[in-house]
Amino acid sequence: MTTRREFIARAGAAGLGATLGAGAGAAEAADANAPAGRPASVPFYGTHQAGIATPTQEHVHFLALDVVSDSVGDLRALLAALSAAAARLTSGEPVGPLRTGVDPPVDTGETVGLGPARLTVTVGLGPALFKPGRFGLESRRPAPLVDLPTFSGDSLQPGISNGDIAIQACAEDPQVAFHAVHNLIRLASPAAVPRWSLAGFGRTLNTRGRPTPRNILGFKEGTANIVAHDQAAFDRFVWAGAPESPAWMNGGSYMVVRRIQILLDHWDSVSLDQQERTFGRHKLSGAPLGERHEFDPIDLNKVVDGRPAISRLAHIRLASPAYNDGERILRRGYSYTDGIYDGAAGGGQLFICFQRDPRAQFIPMQTKLARGDLLNEHTEHIGSAIFACPPGAGRGGFVGEGLFA
């Protein structure tokens, strides 16, 4: 078993290159260039972390880690090691040698020949890292990084909620996303251990020019979402900055994660009309009720046959900016499957959203939804977490470096 001393020697900033296989041993078996027809790579380094404004990939593998060391030096080294490894993974390279003689390979090897598949790795920091008496970081905690409340109707399970460090790995190939999580878990040991993990598929749309995907309820997912090219919307609603956030979070964002079990046996038994009233949209076209086309504006005042076209408790009404003081969030969620649940196919949504300040955006919005959304009859919120995602790292640096300045 790796000791704390060995971890620091292996993952410390001065030794990251050798640790993560920058030498010939890593290169000899690496297939860094994507094969013909494979999606290209997304750079890890930059002003913002990739995996937020990036056009959504088809698959996600989400991981929450708990830090078991009580050393702030170990925490810093861990974030540096995770960042260096993520930079290699997103470029299609292994995290270390695949041929090591009598020792186990450093990289597990399941993506040899697959290419980077537009992999992004987004790192988040949980509120518990800032608790007094833990790492001495309590004065550095961003004000928007609040503990999420328990909302009406929540049935939260501690084992699939919260976490000290979040790893959101998104890719066009599920094996590439799994490979990233698999290797980052190994790299994080023994300073951190996995708390929970979940794989998902069926992206939420956040860009135009691509068909809108459907969730496992059969409705289009992301029609009214913030789109990747809308810089003004990102600056207003997504990227952290003054006065809400400290300087070390400028250009970052706050990620809320909710695991929502969908009661498919109940949903499958209700009429199409009721399904459409629940969402406030036509199921096939995606158009708001009372309209014809998917991207027609939502008219919350429209009346059809003497009643509101969109129910007062419809999902899109309660989640709309008009009902939330003009606030919006960037949704980047995925569907997931989970065996059999109450005699029907088990599954749900790994709801992921990013915003500038959850206190003004997600929390008020979810409070309204939890109290009145018609969709609540068909869902159960079983997991919940919030993370501060720092800005991107420059080459030679790491995500979260400003926290320790």
C-alpha positions in Angstrom: 0.0 0.0 0.0 1.3 3.5 -0.9 2.1 5.5 2.2 1.5 9.2 2.7 5.2 9.9 2.2 5.2 8.0 -1.1 2.1 9.8 -2.3 3.7 13.2 -1.7 6.8 12.1 -3.5 4.8 10.6 -6.3 2.3 13.4 -6.8 4.1 16.6 -5.6 4.3 19.4 -8.1 8.0 18.9 -8.7 7.6 15.2 -9.7 4.4 15.3 -11.7 6.0 14.7 -15.0 7.8 11.6 -14.0 4.9 10.4 -11.9 2.4 10.6 -14.8 4.6 8.9 -17.3 6.1 11.7 -19.2 9.1 9.5 -20.2 9.5 6.9 -22.9 7.7 4.2 -20.9 4.4 6.0 -21.3 4.9 7.0 -24.9 5.8 3.6 -26.2 2.3 2.2 -26.0 0.3 5.4 -26.2 -2.1 6.0 -29.0 -2.3 9.7 -28.6 -3.7 10.5 -32.0 -7.4 9.8 -32.6 -7.9 7.1 -35.3 -9.7 8.2 -38.5 -13.3 9.1 -37.8 -12.8 9.5 -34.1 -13.6 12.8 -32.4 -10.7 15.1 -31.6 -9.4 16.2 -28.2 -10.7 19.1 -26.0 -7.8 21.0 -24.3 -7.6 20.6 -20.6 -5.8 23.9 -19.9 -7.5 27.2 -20.4 -9.2 30.2 -18.8 -12.3 28.1 -17.8 -12.4 24.4 -17.1 -13.6 22.2 -20.0 -16.8 20.3 -19.5 -18.9 23.4 -18.6 -19.3 25.5 -21.8 -18.0 22.6 -23.9 -20.8 21.3 -26.2 -22.1 18.3 -24.4 -20.8 14.8 -25.2 -22.9 11.7 -25.3 -21.7 10.1 -22.1 -20.7 11.0 -18.5 -19.0 9.1 -15.7 -19.3 11.1 -12.5 -17.2 10.5 -9.4 -17.2 11.9 -5.9 -14.1 11.4 -3.8 -13.6 11.8 0.0 -10.2 13.1 1.1 -9.0 10.9 4.0 -5.7 12.7 4.7 -5.8 15.6 7.1 -2.8 17.4 5.4 -3.4 20.5 3.3 -0.2 19.6 1.6 -1.7 16.3 0.5 -4.8 18.0 -0.7 -2.7 20.4 -2.8 -0.6 17.5 -4.2 -3.8 15.5 -4.9 -5.3 18.3 -7.0 -2.0 18.8 -8.8 -1.8 15.1 -9.6 -5.4 14.9 -10.8 -4.9 17.9 -13.1 -1.8 16.6 -14.6 -3.4 13.2 -15.2 -6.5 14.8 -16.7 -4.4 16.8 -19.1 -2.9 13.6 -20.4 -6.2 11.7 -20.5 -8.0 14.4 -22.5 -5.2 14.5 -25.1 -5.6 10.7 -25.6 -2.5 9.7 -23.7 -2.2 7.2 -20.8 -1.6 8.5 -17.3 1.6 6.4 -17.1 3.5 3.4 -18.5 1.5 0.4 -19.8 4.6 -1.8 -19.7 6.2 -2.0 -16.2 7.6 -5.5 -16.0 6.8 -7.2 -12.7 4.9 -4.2 -11.4 1.2 -3.5 -12.3 0.9 -1.1 -15.3 0.4 2.5 -14.2 -2.4 3.0 -16.8 -5.1 0.4 -17.0 -5.0 0.4 -20.8 -8.7 0.0 -21.7 -8.6 3.0 -24.1 -5.7 1.9 -26.2 -6.7 2.6 -29.8 -9.9 4.6 -28.9 -8.5 8.1 -29.1 -9.5 11.0 -26.8 -13.2 10.9 -27.8 -13.6 14.6 -26.8 -13.0 13.7 -23.2 -13.3 16.5 -20.6 -12.5 16.2 -17.0 -14.0 18.9 -14.7 -12.9 19.1 -11.1 -15.1 20.5 -8.2 -14.5 21.1 -4.5 -17.1 20.3 -1.9 -18.1 22.4 1.1 -16.7 19.9 3.6 -13.1 20.8 2.5 -13.6 24.2 4.1 -14.9 23.1 7.5 -13.1 24.5 10.5 -10.4 22.3 11.9 -9.8 20.3 8.7 -7.4 22.0 6.3 -7.4 25.5 7.6 -9.2 26.7 4.5 -12.4 28.0 6.2 -11.6 31.7 5.5 -11.2 30.8 1.8 -14.7 29.3 1.4 -16.7 31.0 -1.3 -20.0 32.4 -0.1 -22.0 30.8 -2.9 -20.7 27.3 -1.8 -23.5 26.8 0.7 -24.7 23.5 2.0 -27.8 22.6 -0.1 -31.0 22.5 1.9 -33.2 19.4 2.0 -36.0 20.3 -0.4 -39.7 19.3 0.0 -40.1 15.6 -1.0 -36.4 14.8 -0.9 -35.5 11.2 0.0 -31.7 11.7 0.1 -29.3 8.8 0.6 -26.1 9.8 2.3 -24.0 7.2 0.4 -24.9 8.8 -2.9 -24.7 12.4 -1.9 -22.1 15.0 -1.2 -18.3 14.5 -1.5 -15.0 16.4 -1.1 -13.9 16.4 -4.7 -16.0 15.9 -7.8 -14.7 14.5 -11.1 -17.1 14.9 -14.1 -15.7 12.9 -17.0 -17.6 13.4 -20.3 -16.8 11.8 -23.6 -18.3 10.6 -26.9 -17.3 7.0 -25.9 -18.4 5.6 -22.5 -15.3 3.5 -22.2 -13.1 6.6 -22.5 -15.1 8.3 -19.7 -14.9 5.1 -17.5 -11.2 4.9 -18.1 -10.7 8.4 -16.8 -12.6 7.7 -13.6 -10.9 4.3 -13.2 -7.4 5.8 -13.4 -8.1 8.9 -11.3 -9.5 6.7 -8.5 -6.2 4.8 -8.5 -4.1 7.9 -8.7 -6.0 9.6 -5.8 -5.2 6.7 -3.4 -4.3 6.8 -0.6 -5.1 10.5 0.0 -8.7 10.1 -1.2 -11.2 7.3 -1.7 -14.3 7.0 -3.9 -17.6 8.0 -2.2 -20.0 7.4 -5.1 -20.0 7.2 -8.8 -22.6 7.0 -11.6 -22.4 6.6 -15.4 -24.9 8.4 -17.7 -25.9 8.8 -21.3 -28.2 11.0 -23.4 -26.8 14.5 -23.1 -28.7 17.7 -22.3 -28.4 20.0 -25.4 -26.4 23.1 -24.9 -25.6 24.1 -28.4 -27.6 24.7 -31.6 -27.2 22.9 -34.9 -27.5 19.4 -33.4 -30.7 17.5 -32.9 -32.2 17.9 -29.4 -31.8 14.5 -27.5 -34.5 12.9 -25.5 -34.5 11.9 -21.9 -35.8 8.5 -20.7 -39.3 10.0 -20.3 -39.3 10.6 -24.0 -39.2 14.4 -24.0 -36.6 16.6 -25.6 -33.8 17.6 -23.2 -32.3 21.1 -23.3 -34.5 23.1 -25.7 -34.5 26.2 -23.6 -31.0 25.7 -22.2 -28.2 28.3 -22.3 -26.2 27.6 -25.4 -22.4 27.3 -25.6 -21.8 30.3 -27.9 -23.9 32.8 -25.8 -21.0 34.5 -24.0 -23.3 37.2 -22.5 -25.4 34.5 -20.8 -22.4 32.7 -19.5 -20.9 35.9 -18.1 -24.2 36.7 -16.4 -25.4 33.3 -15.2 -22.6 30.8 -15.2 -19.1 32.2 -14.6 -18.2 33.1 -11.0 -16.9 36.5 -10.2 -17.0 39.5 -7.8 -18.8 40.5 -5.7 -20.3 37.1 -4.9 -17.1 35.0 -5.2 -13.4 35.5 -4.0 -10.7 36.2 -6.6 -9.5 32.6 -6.7 -12.9 31.5 -8.1 -13.1 34.1 -10.9 -13.9 32.3 -14.1 -15.0 29.2 -12.3 -18.6 28.1 -11.6 -20.7 26.3 -9.0 -22.0 22.8 -9.9 -25.1 21.3 -8.4 -25.6 17.5 -8.8 -28.9 15.7 -8.1 -29.7 12.1 -8.6 -33.3 11.8 -9.6 -35.0 8.4 -9.7 -37.8 8.4 -12.2 -40.8 6.2 -11.4 -41.2 4.8 -14.9 -43.9 2.3 -13.9 -46.2 5.2 -12.9 -45.1 7.5 -15.8 -45.7 4.8 -18.4 -49.3 4.3 -17.2 -50.5 7.9 -17.7 -51.9 9.4 -20.9 -50.0 11.3 -23.5 -52.1 14.4 -22.7 -51.2 14.2 -19.0 -47.5 13.7 -19.8 -47.5 16.8 -22.0 -49.4 18.8 -19.3 -46.7 17.7 -16.8 -43.9 19.1 -18.9 -45.7 21.9 -20.7 -44.5 20.7 -24.0 -45.6 18.5 -26.9 -43.8 15.2 -26.6 -43.0 14.6 -30.2 -42.2 18.1 -31.5 -40.9 19.6 -28.3 -43.0 22.7 -28.9 -44.4 24.5 -25.9 -48.1 23.7 -25.5 -50.1 26.0 -27.7 -47.3 26.4 -30.2 -46.1 24.4 -33.2 -42.3 24.4 -33.2 -39.7 23.3 -30.7 -38.0 26.7 -30.4 -41.1 28.8 -30.4 -41.1 31.2 -27.4 -42.9 30.0 -24.3 -46.0 32.1 -23.8 -47.0 31.6 -20.2 -50.1 33.8 -20.6 -51.6 31.9 -23.6 -55.1 30.6 -23.0 -56.6 27.7 -25.0 -60.2 26.5 -24.6 -60.6 28.8 -21.6 -57.6 27.6 -19.6 -53.8 28.3 -19.6 -52.1 26.4 -22.4 -49.3 25.7 -20.0 -50.5 24.5 -16.6 -49.7 26.6 -13.6 -47.8 23.6 -12.2 -46.1 22.6 -15.4 -42.4 21.9 -15.2 -41.4 24.5 -17.8 -43.5 27.2 -16.1 -42.0 26.8 -12.7 -38.5 26.5 -14.1 -38.8 29.5 -16.4 -36.9 32.8 -15.9 -40.2 34.6 -15.7 -41.0 32.7 -12.4 -37.4 33.0 -11.1 -36.6 36.7 -11.1 -35.0 36.3 -14.6 -32.4 33.8 -13.4 -31.2 30.9 -15.5 -28.9 28.0 -15.0 -26.8 25.9 -17.4 -28.0 22.4 -17.4 -25.6 19.6 -18.4 -27.4 16.5 -17.1 -27.6 12.9 -18.4 -30.0 9.9 -18.1 -28.9 6.7 -16.3 -30.2 3.2 -15.9 -30.3 1.2 -12.7 -31.7 -2.3 -13.2 -35.3 -2.9 -12.2 -37.3 -0.6 -9.9 -40.8 -1.6 -8.7 -41.3 -4.0 -11.6 -40.3 -1.6 -14.3 -37.1 -0.5 -16.0 -35.1 1.4 -13.4 -33.5 4.7 -14.3 -33.4 8.4 -13.8 -31.6 11.6 -14.4 -28.2 12.7 -13.2 -29.1 16.3 -13.1 -26.0 18.6 -13.3 -26.2 22.3 -13.6 -23.7 25.2 -13.4 -24.3 28.7 -12.2 -22.7 31.9 -10.9 -24.5 31.7 -7.5 -26.7 28.8 -6.4 -28.2 31.0 -3.6 -29.9 33.1 -6.3 -30.3 30.5 -9.0 -30.7 26.8 -8.3 -31.9 26.9 -4.7 -34.9 29.3 -5.2 -35.8 27.5 -8.4 -35.7 24.0 -6.9 -37.7 25.3 -3.9 -40.5 26.2 -6.2 -40.3 23.0 -8.2 -40.2 20.8 -5.1 -43.4 22.4 -3.8 -45.6 22.3 -6.9 -44.0 20.7 -10.0 -46.4 18.1 -11.6 -43.2 16.1 -12.4 -42.8 15.3 -8.7 -45.5 12.7 -9.0 -43.1 10.7 -11.2 -39.7 11.4 -9.6 -37.8 10.9 -6.3 -34.7 12.9 -5.5 -32.3 10.5 -3.8 -28.9 12.1 -4.2 -27.6 15.7 -3.8 -24.3 17.5 -3.9 -22.7 20.9 -4.6 -19.2 21.8 -5.7 -17.1 24.9 -6.4 -15.4 24.4 -9.8 -12.4 26.7 -9.9 -11.3 28.4 -13.1 -9.2 26.5 -15.6 -5.4 25.9 -15.1 -2.6 27.3 -17.1 0.1 24.9 -18.3 2.3 23.9 -15.4 -0.4 24.7 -13.0 -3.4 22.9 -11.6 -7.1 23.3 -11.0 -7.7 24.9 -7.6 -4.1 26.3 -7.3 -5.5 29.8 -6.5 -7.1 28.4 -3.3 -3.6 27.9 -1.8 -2.1 31.2 -2.8 
